[in-house]
């Protein structure tokens, strides 16, 4: 069959269709990134609270409660890692890196597309990102403080053990589990 050449009107309709498809794809990515960053922010804020609770529990030497908090911390870390992997996937689709530079490039690209979302949506996205960066920095600060506290507690515990058992003879036991004083023999 002979195909008819495209008329100018047909070509214009195809271009309009391609632009509409591109806009839908960009809108979809914008919404996915907005949701991803909002979720990351919520997780990061939860992590802040858990890290602060861990700090208090270490100070109080509340080991049973500390173990529960540490398990919660691990779950949150896993969720944050999955969230970050998803964000990296979205950014790579545009050829952007998964860092501040890549995010800024994504924001810039989206702002150049006025049909994608209202300016308030871009402002919300950037606000969430700024809050996420602040929360992540806060988590890092609290985690570093927890590491220093853990090192101090460990050193303190070693010192207490040394002082408690220094100068005492090592006890031995007979076959019935009764302590035997080696100096008495």
C-alpha positions in Angstrom: 0.0 0.0 0.0 1.1 3.5 -0.7 1.3 5.7 2.4 0.1 9.2 2.1 2.7 11.9 3.0 2.0 13.6 6.3 0.4 17.0 5.9 1.5 20.0 7.9 -1.6 19.5 10.2 -0.7 15.9 10.8 2.9 16.8 11.7 1.7 19.6 14.1 -0.7 17.2 15.8 2.1 14.6 16.2 4.3 17.3 17.8 1.5 18.4 20.1 1.1 14.8 21.1 4.8 14.3 21.8 4.9 17.5 23.9 1.8 16.3 25.9 3.5 12.9 26.4 6.7 14.6 27.5 4.8 16.8 29.9 3.0 13.8 31.4 6.3 12.0 31.9 7.8 15.0 33.5 4.8 15.5 35.7 5.0 11.9 36.8 8.7 12.2 37.7 8.0 15.5 39.5 5.3 13.8 41.6 7.5 10.8 42.3 10.4 12.9 43.4 8.1 15.1 45.6 6.7 11.9 47.2 10.2 10.4 47.6 11.7 13.4 49.3 8.6 13.9 51.5 9.0 10.2 52.6 12.7 10.6 53.2 12.1 13.6 55.3 9.6 11.8 57.5 12.0 8.8 57.9 14.9 11.2 58.7 12.9 13.0 61.4 12.0 9.6 62.9 15.7 8.7 62.8 16.5 11.9 64.7 14.1 10.9 67.5 15.5 7.4 67.6 19.1 8.6 67.8 18.2 11.1 70.5 16.4 8.3 72.4 19.5 6.0 72.0 21.6 8.7 73.5 19.4 9.0 76.6 19.2 5.2 77.0 23.0 4.9 76.8 23.3 7.6 79.5 20.8 5.8 81.7 22.4 2.4 80.8 19.0 1.1 80.0 20.2 -1.9 77.9 16.9 -3.6 77.3 15.3 -0.5 76.0 18.4 0.4 74.1 18.3 -2.9 72.2 14.8 -2.1 71.0 15.8 1.4 69.9 18.8 0.0 68.0 16.6 -2.5 66.2 14.3 0.4 65.2 17.3 2.4 64.1 18.4 -0.5 61.8 14.9 -0.7 60.2 14.9 3.0 59.6 18.3 2.9 58.0 17.2 0.2 55.7 14.1 2.2 54.7 16.2 5.3 54.1 18.6 3.3 52.0 15.7 2.0 49.8 14.3 5.5 49.6 17.7 6.9 48.5 18.1 4.1 45.9 14.7 5.0 44.4 15.6 8.7 44.3 18.9 7.7 42.6 16.9 5.7 40.0 14.7 8.8 39.3 17.7 11.1 38.9 19.6 8.7 36.7 16.7 8.6 34.3 17.6 12.2 33.5 21.3 11.6 33.6 21.8 13.4 37.0 23.9 12.2 39.9 22.4 11.3 43.3 23.8 14.2 45.2 23.1 17.9 45.8 24.3 18.8 42.3 22.0 16.2 40.7 19.0 17.3 42.8 19.7 21.0 41.9 19.9 20.0 38.2 16.6 18.2 38.5 15.0 21.2 40.2 16.3 23.5 37.5 15.0 21.2 34.7 11.6 21.1 36.4 11.4 24.9 36.8 12.1 25.3 33.0 8.8 23.3 32.4 6.1 25.7 33.6 3.3 23.3 32.5 4.5 20.6 34.8 3.5 22.1 38.2 2.7 25.4 39.8 5.6 27.4 41.3 4.3 26.6 44.8 4.9 22.9 44.1 8.5 23.6 43.2 8.9 25.7 46.3 7.5 22.9 48.4 9.8 20.4 46.8 12.8 22.6 47.5 11.6 23.3 51.0 11.3 19.5 51.7 14.8 19.0 50.3 16.3 21.7 52.5 14.6 20.2 55.5 15.8 16.8 54.6 19.4 18.0 54.3 19.1 19.7 57.7 17.6 16.6 59.3 20.3 14.3 57.8 23.0 16.7 59.2 21.3 16.6 62.6 21.2 12.8 62.5 24.9 12.7 61.7 25.6 15.1 64.6 23.6 13.0 67.1 25.1 9.7 65.7 28.6 11.2 66.2 27.7 12.2 69.8 26.4 8.7 70.4 29.7 7.2 69.1 31.7 9.4 71.5 29.4 8.5 74.4 29.6 4.8 73.6 33.5 5.1 73.6 33.4 6.9 77.0 31.0 4.3 78.5 33.1 1.4 77.2 36.3 2.9 78.7 34.4 3.6 82.0 33.2 0.0 82.1 36.7 -1.4 81.5 38.0 0.8 84.2 35.4 -0.4 86.7 36.1 -4.0 85.9 39.9 -3.4 86.3 39.3 -1.7 89.7 36.9 -4.3 90.9 39.1 -7.3 90.1 42.6 -5.9 90.6 44.6 -7.5 93.3 42.2 -10.4 93.9 43.5 -13.9 93.5 42.0 -15.9 90.7 39.6 -18.4 92.2 39.5 -22.0 91.0 36.7 -24.5 91.5 36.5 -28.2 92.4 34.4 -30.8 90.5 31.4 -29.7 92.6 31.7 -26.0 91.7 32.9 -25.0 95.1 35.6 -22.3 95.1 39.0 -23.6 96.2 41.5 -21.2 97.7 44.9 -22.1 96.1 46.8 -20.3 98.9 45.3 -22.6 101.6 47.0 -25.7 100.3 
